[in-house]
Amino acid sequence: MKLTLYGGVEEIGGNKILMEEKHTRVLFDFGQSFTMGEDHFVQWLAPRKLNGCQDYFEFGLLPKIRGLYSKQMLARSDLRYTKPQTDAVFLSHAHFDHVEHIYFINPSIPVFCGHGTKKFMEVEEETSSLTKYGRHDYCTFKSGDTVKASELTVEPVHVDHSIPGAYGFVTTYPEGSLVYTGDLRRHGTMSQMTDDFLERAAEEKPSIMITEGTRVAPEERRKLYSEEQVLKMGTRIVEQSRKLVVMVCYSRDVDRFKTFYRVAKDTGRLFVIHPKTAYLFHEIMDKVDVPDPAKDPQIRVYFRRKRSGTYDDSDYYRWEQGFLDRMVTAEWVRKRQAETLLSLSFNQFTELIDIKPLPGSTFIHSMSEPFSEEDIEAKVTQNWIDHFKLTFYQLHASGHASCREIIEMIKHIRPKKVIPVHTEHPELFKKLVGPGKVSLPIAGKELTFH
């Protein structure tokens, strides 16, 4: 059996894992790393979509794998098109660092993913003009299903992560078995799902474990909370405020939105969310326990001025129009600051100019802390906070298991070999797990196991 890791090697995100057993080839995830192309592209200087794979190949941003990409995507490149030589692609969850590059893949290659992942991807495509995954032969699964791909049998098992519908995989082949964690945690609201995966993986007594290691680092410098702690501390912070409370979190962190919905309810505030969040909730509410944004009395939907500048119905996309009767505006929030918990994204900060938050209003940053002191977005955020004299709080529960938890998982599963992925510090695994048990991947270099 052979493994080639084309992404997620000495970096966080961008997982692209090729598994080959005799004539069978499958991919686990096909995402884009967070730092992709940063040496050659920035902001609006970006690879040209109309050129397909060409611009990406030029700078080594996509692997040249024969029999993977569509004819259209290879038309301008130096890689000759061949009929599909990949049997399937398995997606662990819907975060862009695991799915973004499936856009280039031949649409006749089946893409297996959870029902939730497919729904999240559909909503993202519909609500973002920048997101395109392309046409694919999607096949959905649920935890405990098995998918036969010639020599391989792949079993998805649910895990808890910062987006619903996340999975790890247990894969068997004639000479052994492999487990791949995807992204997972044990301190979220659905930690039992991760425990289910760990028990199934341990039961298999795997030959190989490919494990994420996002938080495996020489030193943990970030504040670490569970989702329950975010709820308790968030409630205490909001209770103490008599002014506007602004909350910033990842756009698809459903658990975090549910947490701050509870905070708003418990503190007597209205929870004001973006139309995109409202639409996401509406689309997943039949499968995920979220409030109905079209009916819940605790929720309002924030609309900003668009083309006409007058909040005319025709200014808004069809998916937004279903929430127009829940509309609140900057003027509405400005007059009701003490009654409002406002969810705001980074690219909506200009709305604060119209809202005019009172000095001393609360700003809760419920996302990861900056990876570096050179993080431009973090600097700009701080400038806005300083300008409006907001009181800052950092309050986040990570979507990833801690270093200690990762090592405990490995000890529980007891694989013969460990391959770290989705980590900037793979070398630490040798120290923490034992040098004889760890195979450090090199991007694009084949690893062979007997």
Sequence and secondary structure as in RCSB ss.txt:
>XXXX:A:sequence
MKLTLYGGVEEIGGNKILMEEKHTRVLFDFGQSFTMGEDHFVQWLAPRKLNGCQDYFEFGLLPKIRGLYSKQMLA
RSDLRYTKPQTDAVFLSHAHFDHVEHIYFINPSIPVFCGHGTKKFMEVEEETSSLTKYGRHDYCTFKSGDTVKAS
ELTVEPVHVDHSIPGAYGFVTTYPEGSLVYTGDLRRHGTMSQMTDDFLERAAEEKPSIMITEGTRVAPEERRKLY
SEEQVLKMGTRIVEQSRKLVVMVCYSRDVDRFKTFYRVAKDTGRLFVIHPKTAYLFHEIMDKVDVPDPAKDPQIR
VYFRRKRSGTYDDSDYYRWEQGFLDRMVTAEWVRKRQAETLLSLSFNQFTELIDIKPLPGSTFIHSMSEPFSEED
IEAKVTQNWIDHFKLTFYQLHASGHASCREIIEMIKHIRPKKVIPVHTEHPELFKKLVGPGKVSLPIAGKELTFH
>XXXX:A:secstr
 EEEEEESSSBSB  EEEEEETTEEEEEEE  BTTTTTTT BTTB   GGGTTHHHHHTT S   TTTB HHHHT
TSSS        EEE S S HHHHGGGGGB TTSEEEEEHHHHHHHHHHHHH TT      EEEEE TT  EEET
TEEEEEEEE  SSSSEEEEEEEETTEEEEE  S  SSSTTHHHHHHHHHHHHHH  SEEEEE TB  S   S   
 HHHHHHHHHHHHHH SS EEEE  TT HHHHHHHHHHHHHTT EEEE HHHHHHHHHHTTTS    TTT TTEE
EE    TTSS  GGGS HHHHTTGGGEE HHHHHHTGGGEEEE  GGGTTHHHHH   TT EEEE S   SSTT 
HHHHHHHHHHHHTT EEEE    SS BHHHHHHHHHHH  SEEEEESBS TTHHHHHH GGGB    TT EEE  
